[in-house]
Each structure stands twice: as C-alpha cells, then as structure tokens.
Amino acid sequence: MNKTRPYLSIDIEADGPIPGRNSLLSLGAVCFRPEPVEGDVEIHVLSKAKFNMKPLDGAKQNQETMEWWARQSPDTWASATRNATSPEEGTQAFVNWVLMLKVDHGRPTPICYPTGFDWTFVHWYVQAFYGTNPLGFSCLDIKTLAAAKMNVPYHRAVKKNMPSEWLNGLPPHTHDAADDAMEQAFLFARMLKS
C-alpha cells in the first residue's frame, strides 16, 4: 500500500457566497495521488464522488449569483441540482465517503481553489450537520500555492497568468463540481512538479 497521504480536491457550486445564508448545491471531490511521468505528471484517482443537495431551510438565493447561473447553460444548473438530497443526508454521505477514504488510503489533505469559498461551505456544512470535520480545520489553497510558485501577488495568481505547462490539456472547467475537482487535481499536481 502506498503510504503517501493522498490529496482531496474539492469543488462546490452554490446559490450565493455565504454558507448558511446561501446554500451549497453541489459538492464534487476527487481523492488522488500525483504520479510523475516523463515530461508531465498524472494523477492516480483513488475515488471520485459528487453530492447534490437541496437548499437550506430559510436560506435565500443571492441575486448576483443567480444572475450568473442564468447566463450558464441549462445543463450546468441541472448538473448542480438533479437528484438532490437534503443537506443533512448529503453531508452525511460526504462524511461517510471521507471516513472510508481514511480507512482505505489514510487521511487525505483537502485542497480547494480558492479555499475562502469552497472550503468555507464544506466546513460549515460538515460542522452544522455532522458536528466535527473528519478532514480537520485546514485546507491547502491552490491559489496561494500558485502565487508562491509564480512569485506574484495573490491577486495575480489567476489562470490567465499561469504557465502553459500547468494549463495545457487540463480537463475542461464545466462548473460541474466533480469535473472541476478533477481539473483542480491535475492543476495542483502540475504545480507541485514545477
């Protein structure tokens, strides 16, 4: 068994910017280990999952966020909302999945891009509906890593400024939480290699 701790790339889609006031709609995650190959890096996917959840009772949709959703294809909204369970059931399913990952592969290090959005929702939901976060309190921020690797201010660590060797051939950014978690996993693995 590989003793290297895996990473857990997490992406969420929501109907606003603030957990509790707004709702997490879809949580996608990919547990993986980077694997260097000649001239590039691959990822060994250990497990991939997606959890769609119904809006929180009493939460409100953010107008600006919903205007953004309206500009996306109907398939994008459907991907984030189809077969949704209650927030309690969705969070419990996510926690059960994480606990199984810990048994099978060791505790993964969570990564998000950026943590200030995705991780905030995940941590809030897990604390609210499970009581403790099996991933801990910390999450590695891919954007901070990019700023450090590129030696640029944080606000300049955006994809349009990133080296082509990080971006070429990445899976597409679809706003499907599971797809975007996979894209982030590849991006992060390439950053680690550089």
N, C-alpha and C positions, 0 to 999 in steps of 0.2 A: 504494500500500500504506500502511495506517495505521502510523505509526511509534511510536505509544504502546505501551509494553510491556503485554502482557496480564497478567491475573491467573490463577492456577490454584487454584481452590477444591478442597480435598482433604478427604475424609471416609473414615474407616476403621471397620470393625467387627472386633472381636477376641474371643478367648475368655478374656481376662484383661487386667490393667492394665500388664504389664511385657513389652516386647519381648524375645524370646529365651527367657525363662521361659514366656511365653504366646505365642500365635500370632495373627498378623494373618490374618483370614479373608477380608475383602473390602475393596478399595481402590477408591473412586469418585472421579473427578476431572472438573472442568469448566474448560476454558480459555475465558476470556471477556474482553470489554472492556465497561465500563459505558457506557451511552449515555443521557444526559439527554433526557427528553421532557417536554412541558409538564405540570407538576404532579407528576411522578414520575421514575422512572429505569427504563430497561430494560437488559437485558444482551444483548450480541451474542455468542452462543455460537460459538466457533471450532472447538471439538472437545469431545467428551464420551466418557468411557471408564470401564469397570469391570473389575476384575481380581479374581477369586476364587481363593484359594489354600488348599491343603491345610495341615493343621497341621505345624509344625516337628517334625522327628525329636527325640525326647527332651523336648519341651515338655509342660507339664501345663496342663489347663484349671483356671481359677480357680473355686472353688466359688461364691463370691458372684456372679461374672459369669454363670456357667451357670444359677444360680437366676433371674437377671434374664432370660436368654434363655428359660427355661421359662415365664415369665409373658407372653412375646410370642406373637403368632400363629405357627402353624407355617409360614406363608408367609414370615414375616420371617426365620426361621432358614434356610429353603430358599433365599431370595434371596441370603443371605450365603455359602452353601456349595455351591450347584449348579454343575456344570461346573468344579470347582476344578482348577487345575493345581498342580504342585509350587511351593514358594516360589521356587525358582531360576527356573523358567520364568515365573511370574507377575511376579516382579521384573524380569526381562529384558524382558518385554513392556511393562511400565510404562516402563522406561527408554527403550526404543526409541520409544515413543509420545512421551515428553517430548523426545527428541532431534529427532523430526520436527517437533514444535511449535516448537522453537527455530529450525529451518531456515525454516519457513513463516511464523512470526509474531514471532520474537525470543524471548529467554529470559523465560518468564513468572515473575512474582512469586508464590510459593506463599502461600496463606492457609489457616488452619485455625481451628476453634473447638471446643476450645482447642488451641493448639499443643503444650502439655505432654502431650497424649495422642496425637492423630492424627499430628502431625509426628514425634514420638519414634519411633513404629512405622515410618513411611515411611523416615525417615533411617536407622534401624537396619537395615532390610531392604535398602535400596539399598547401604549400606556393606558389609553382610555378603555379599551375593550379586552385586554388581557392582563394588565396590571404590572407587567415588567417586560423589558425588551430583551429577548434572548440573544440579540446581537450587541447589546451594550448601549452606551450613550454616544459613542464616537462613530464617525463615518468619514472616510477619506474623500476629499473634494477633488475631482478630476480637474476642475478649472484652476485650482490653486497649484496642482502639480504642473499643469501646462504653463502657468505663469513662471514658475520656478525653472522649468526646463528651458523655456524660451528666453528667460531673463528679461521679462517685460512686466509692466504694471498689471495688476489683476484685471482691470477693465479692458486691457488689450488682449487678454487670453481668450480669444474667440476663434471660431473655426476659420473664418476668412483670413486670419493671421497665422494659422498653424502651418507647419511644414507639410509639403505634399506627401512625404513618406509616411506621415501619420494618417493622412486622409484618403489616399488613392486606394480604391477598391473596397472602401468600407461598405457595410450593408446600408441601404437607404434609410434616411430619417423619415419615418412614416407617421409619427405620432400615435402608433400602436405601442403601448407600453412595453410589451415583450420584444418587439422589433428594435425599439430604441435602446432597451437594456443591452441587447446583443451588439448594436452599433457601439455603444459606450465601452463594452468589454474589449472589443477589438482596438478602439482608440486608446484605451488605457494600457493595454498590453504593448502597443507600439511606443507609447510614451516611456514605459518602463525600459524598453530595449534601447532607446536613443540616448 
